[in-house]
Amino acid sequence: MLLIVFYLSEAFTKITYYFHAEFHNYSAIIKGSFILFTLCFAFVNFNKKRKSILFFLISMSLIFLIGQYTFDTKGFNSNFFQNLIYSTRYVFVFILIFFFIDYPFKFKSKIHLMVYEKIVLLNSLFIIIGFIFNLKIFWTYNSRFGFNGLFIVPSITTFFYALALTYFSYQYIKFNKKKLELLIVIIAALLVGTKALLLFLLLTLAHLFIVKKIYKLKLFYLFASITTVVIVSNINFIINFLKNKYDTLFRVYENYDLITMLTSYRNLRLKENFIPVIKENWSFVNYLFGGTDFVKYRVEFELFDVFLFWGIVGSLIYFYFYFTKVISFTKIVKFGKIQIIFLLIIAMLSGTFFNNAPVTLYLLVVLSSLRTPI
């Protein structure tokens, strides 16, 4: 049920935003309501399992307050509330764990997986329909090619489909099923148009190529040869097509360089925002506990952003709990470990993974499917 509610909240946010409604952020309302409900529920049903999560949440709240208070000489500034929202996004996955800790995703019925699959396929259908009819409501960007279905933010779509690729690839490898669904997800991932997702798709296909030993099939070499001939003989058409679809990226490349194009100006923000703010605005306390005007100074290289927001102490605590309570590599199958590493690679390059609240529930669902047998 929560999967459906969360997805519908994203859909209503996208639809109402598209039609210029006075209020459109239903996603925030739903997640805020869930947080309040979870805190009440958890305290009523408090136990030892929830104790460590509560300790973590209190610790990160104190670190956030110290960082924000010491960042400005006048104490909390006008951007405090916006930064508070980001701090909530960072810990939202732990709010989910706080709620589900007595009811982990281990149900024999696997209903949560069935619902997840339907959501992925439904959004993929919207993406494909959007591409065929060029429907603006399903665009990823206003300025270049891409379709994201009923998600409003490109970063949500990127990680949503990275997780979907991981899930359906594992179903194909482990159980030799969900082949059509995997193909649909691959097509949708190609149409989303984000560079990070394209990189993840390439890494996943390479992973499948090795695991399924496709290199041993004669049909693969025939297909590869035909594809190479088609590409070489139509190279000018392909280049012009890409220039037309990704005109904005090509202009960035022409005006700056390849790195700036591939990172979407993040390399410039690192030099112009991140380095000056920690040199000129940070005290010793900020190095320990972070503190920033996150909207203004974030880089969207994930490691730098986490450090900027939480500082050295906060980052160490955050990552320790994240990789013990959320992503525990010791509890994931080998295929899953490699895919999660791919996921973290694109997170480091594109940012907005750890503070991407809408993605966290899908992450927990996919991780549940990748658990090693007990």
C-alpha positions in Angstrom: 0.0 0.0 0.0 2.8 2.4 0.9 4.5 1.8 -2.5 1.2 2.8 -4.3 0.7 5.9 -2.1 4.2 7.1 -2.6 4.1 6.6 -6.4 0.7 8.3 -6.6 2.0 11.2 -4.6 4.8 11.7 -7.1 2.3 11.3 -10.0 -0.1 14.0 -8.5 2.9 16.3 -7.9 4.0 16.0 -11.6 0.4 16.4 -13.0 -0.5 19.4 -10.8 2.9 21.0 -11.5 2.4 20.5 -15.2 -1.1 22.2 -15.1 0.3 25.1 -13.0 -1.9 24.4 -10.0 -1.4 26.8 -7.0 -0.2 23.8 -4.9 1.5 20.8 -6.3 3.9 19.3 -3.8 1.8 16.4 -2.7 4.9 14.2 -2.4 6.2 16.3 0.5 2.8 16.3 2.2 2.5 12.5 2.0 6.1 11.9 3.2 5.7 14.5 6.0 2.6 12.8 7.2 4.3 9.5 7.1 7.2 10.8 9.2 4.8 12.1 11.9 2.8 8.8 11.9 6.0 6.8 12.0 7.4 8.7 15.0 4.2 8.2 16.9 3.9 4.6 15.9 7.6 3.8 16.8 7.4 5.4 20.2 4.2 3.5 21.0 5.9 0.3 19.8 9.4 1.1 21.1 11.8 -1.8 21.5 15.6 -2.5 21.4 15.6 -2.7 17.6 14.4 0.8 17.3 16.8 2.1 20.0 19.9 2.4 17.7 17.9 4.1 14.9 16.5 6.6 17.4 20.0 7.3 18.7 21.1 7.9 15.2 18.3 10.3 14.4 18.9 12.3 17.5 22.6 12.5 16.9 22.1 13.6 13.3 19.6 16.2 14.4 22.1 17.7 16.9 24.9 17.7 14.3 22.6 19.5 11.9 21.7 22.1 14.4 25.3 22.7 15.4 26.4 23.0 11.8 23.6 25.4 10.8 24.0 27.6 13.9 27.8 28.0 13.5 27.7 28.5 9.7 26.4 32.0 10.0 27.8 34.5 12.5 24.2 35.5 13.3 23.1 32.0 14.1 20.3 30.3 12.2 19.8 32.1 8.9 16.8 32.5 6.6 17.6 29.3 4.8 17.4 27.2 7.9 14.0 25.7 7.0 15.1 24.7 3.5 18.2 23.0 4.9 16.0 21.3 7.5 14.0 19.7 4.6 17.3 18.4 3.1 18.3 17.0 6.5 15.0 15.1 6.6 15.6 13.8 3.1 19.0 12.5 4.1 17.6 10.5 7.0 14.2 9.5 5.4 15.4 6.0 4.7 16.1 5.6 8.4 12.5 6.8 9.1 11.3 4.0 6.9 13.5 1.5 8.7 12.3 2.9 12.0 8.8 1.9 10.9 9.5 -1.4 9.1 12.1 -2.8 11.6 9.6 -5.2 13.0 8.1 -6.0 9.6 11.0 -6.2 7.2 10.5 -7.1 3.5 10.6 -10.8 4.0 7.0 -11.8 3.4 6.5 -15.2 1.8 3.7 -13.8 -0.4 6.1 -11.2 -1.9 3.2 -8.9 -2.5 5.5 -5.9 -2.2 7.6 -7.2 -5.1 4.5 -7.7 -7.3 3.3 -4.2 -6.6 6.8 -2.8 -7.3 6.9 -4.6 -10.6 3.6 -3.1 -11.6 4.7 0.4 -10.7 7.9 0.1 -12.7 6.0 -1.3 -15.8 3.3 1.4 -15.5 5.8 4.2 -15.4 7.7 2.6 -18.3 4.5 2.5 -20.3 4.0 6.3 -19.7 7.6 6.9 -20.8 7.2 4.9 -24.0 3.8 6.5 -24.8 5.4 9.9 -24.1 8.2 9.2 -26.5 5.9 7.9 -29.3 3.5 10.9 -29.1 6.1 13.4 -27.7 3.8 14.3 -24.8 5.3 17.2 -22.9 3.8 16.1 -19.6 6.2 13.1 -19.6 9.3 15.1 -20.6 12.4 14.7 -18.4 13.8 18.1 -19.4 12.4 21.2 -21.1 15.6 21.9 -23.1 16.7 18.4 -24.3 15.7 14.9 -25.0 14.3 12.6 -22.3 11.1 11.2 -20.8 10.5 10.3 -17.2 6.8 9.3 -16.9 5.2 10.6 -13.8 8.3 11.5 -11.9 8.9 15.2 -11.7 12.7 15.3 -11.0 15.3 13.6 -13.3 17.3 12.3 -10.3 14.4 10.4 -9.0 13.9 8.7 -12.4 17.6 8.0 -12.7 17.8 6.0 -9.5 14.3 4.5 -9.9 15.4 2.9 -13.2 18.8 2.0 -11.9 17.1 0.0 -9.2 14.6 -1.4 -11.7 17.4 -2.6 -14.0 19.1 -4.3 -11.0 15.9 -6.0 -9.9 14.8 -7.3 -13.3 18.3 -8.3 -14.3 18.6 -10.4 -11.2 15.2 -12.0 -11.8 16.5 -12.9 -15.3 19.8 -14.3 -14.0 18.5 -16.1 -10.9 15.2 -17.5 -12.2 15.4 -17.0 -16.0 12.2 -15.1 -16.0 11.0 -11.5 -16.4 12.8 -11.2 -19.8 10.1 -9.1 -21.4 9.9 -6.9 -18.4 13.6 -6.4 -18.4 13.5 -5.4 -22.1 10.8 -2.9 -21.4 12.8 -1.4 -18.5 15.9 -1.2 -20.8 13.9 0.7 -23.4 12.5 3.0 -20.8 16.0 3.6 -19.4 17.3 4.6 -22.8 14.4 7.0 -23.2 14.9 8.7 -19.8 17.9 10.6 -21.3 20.0 11.2 -18.2 23.7 10.6 -18.6 24.0 8.8 -15.2 21.3 6.3 -16.1 22.9 5.6 -19.5 26.2 4.9 -17.7 24.4 2.6 -15.3 22.7 0.8 -18.2 26.0 0.2 -20.0 27.5 -1.1 -16.8 24.5 -3.4 -16.2 24.5 -4.7 -19.7 28.2 -5.4 -19.5 27.6 -7.2 -16.2 24.8 -9.3 -17.8 27.1 -10.0 -20.8 29.7 -11.5 -18.4 27.3 -13.3 -16.0 25.2 -14.9 -18.8 28.4 -15.7 -20.8 26.8 -14.1 -23.9 30.3 -13.9 -25.4 30.0 -17.7 -26.1 27.0 -17.3 -28.3 27.6 -17.2 -32.1 24.4 -15.2 -32.5 26.0 -12.4 -30.5 28.9 -12.0 -32.9 26.5 -12.0 -35.9 24.4 -9.3 -34.2 27.5 -7.2 -33.2 28.8 -7.4 -36.8 25.5 -6.3 -38.3 25.2 -3.5 -35.7 28.7 -2.3 -36.4 28.1 -2.1 -40.2 24.8 -0.3 -39.7 26.5 2.3 -37.3 29.5 2.9 -39.6 27.4 3.2 -42.7 25.1 5.7 -41.0 27.6 7.5 -38.8 26.7 11.0 -40.1 23.0 10.5 -39.6 23.6 9.2 -36.1 25.8 12.2 -35.2 23.3 14.6 -36.5 20.5 12.8 -34.7 22.4 13.0 -31.4 23.2 16.6 -31.9 19.6 17.4 -32.5 18.3 15.4 -29.5 21.1 16.6 -27.2 21.6 20.0 -28.6 22.0 21.6 -25.1 24.8 19.2 -24.2 26.7 19.9 -27.4 26.5 23.6 -26.7 28.0 23.1 -23.3 30.8 21.0 -24.9 31.5 23.7 -27.5 31.4 26.5 -24.9 33.3 24.7 -22.1 34.8 21.2 -22.4 34.0 17.5 -22.3 34.2 17.3 -18.5 31.8 20.2 -18.0 29.4 18.6 -20.4 29.6 15.2 -18.8 29.2 16.5 -15.3 26.6 19.2 -16.2 28.6 22.1 -14.7 29.3 20.2 -11.5 33.1 20.5 -11.9 32.6 24.3 -12.1 30.4 24.3 -9.0 33.1 22.3 -7.2 35.7 25.0 -7.9 33.5 28.1 -7.6 31.1 27.0 -4.7 32.5 24.2 -2.6 36.1 25.2 -2.2 35.5 28.9 -1.5 32.7 28.2 1.1 34.7 25.9 3.2 37.8 28.1 3.0 36.0 31.4 3.7 32.9 30.5 5.7 33.8 27.5 7.8 35.2 27.4 11.3 36.8 24.3 12.9 33.3 23.3 14.2 31.9 23.3 10.7 34.7 21.0 9.5 33.5 18.6 12.2 29.7 19.1 11.8 29.2 20.7 8.4 26.8 23.6 7.9 25.9 25.4 4.7 23.2 27.0 2.5 22.7 23.7 0.7 20.7 25.0 -2.2 23.3 27.6 -3.0 26.6 25.7 -2.4 25.9 22.0 -3.1 28.0 20.5 -5.9 25.9 17.4 -6.7 29.0 15.2 -6.4 27.7 13.0 -3.6 30.8 12.7 -1.4 31.4 16.5 -1.4 27.7 17.2 -0.7 27.5 14.8 2.2 30.7 16.4 3.7 29.4 19.9 3.1 26.1 19.1 4.8 27.3 16.9 7.7 31.1 17.6 8.1 33.7 14.9 9.1 32.0 13.6 12.2 28.5 13.7 10.7 29.6 12.0 7.5 31.3 9.2 9.3 28.3 8.5 11.5 25.9 8.8 8.5 27.9 6.4 6.3 28.5 3.9 9.2 24.7 3.6 9.8 23.9 3.7 6.1 26.1 0.8 5.2 25.1 -1.3 8.3 21.4 -0.5 8.5 20.4 0.2 4.8 23.0 -1.3 2.4 24.8 -4.2 4.1 27.0 -5.8 1.6 27.4 -8.9 3.7 23.7 -9.6 3.3 23.5 -9.1 -0.5 24.1 -11.7 -3.2 27.2 -11.3 -5.4 25.3 -9.9 -8.4 23.6 -7.4 -6.1 26.9 -6.3 -4.6 28.3 -5.4 -8.0 25.1 -3.6 -9.0 25.0 -1.6 -5.8 28.6 -0.6 -6.5 27.5 0.6 -10.0 24.7 2.5 -8.3 27.1 4.2 -5.9 29.4 5.1 -8.8 26.6 7.0 -10.6 25.6 8.5 -7.3 29.1 9.9 -6.8 29.1 11.4 -10.3 25.5 12.7 -10.4 24.6 13.4 -6.7 21.2 13.5 -5.0 21.2 9.9 -4.0 21.5 9.9 -0.2 19.0 12.8 0.0 16.6 11.4 -2.5 13.6 10.6 -0.3 11.3 9.4 -3.0 13.7 6.6 -4.1 14.4 5.2 -0.6 11.3 2.9 -0.4 12.1 1.4 -3.9 15.7 0.9 -2.7 14.6 -1.1 0.3 12.3 -3.2 -1.9 15.0 -4.0 -4.4 17.5 -4.8 -1.6 15.0 -7.2 -0.1 15.1 -9.2 -3.4 18.9 -9.3 -3.4 19.3 -10.8 0.1 21.4 -13.8 0.4 19.5 -16.9 1.5 19.5 -17.5 5.3 
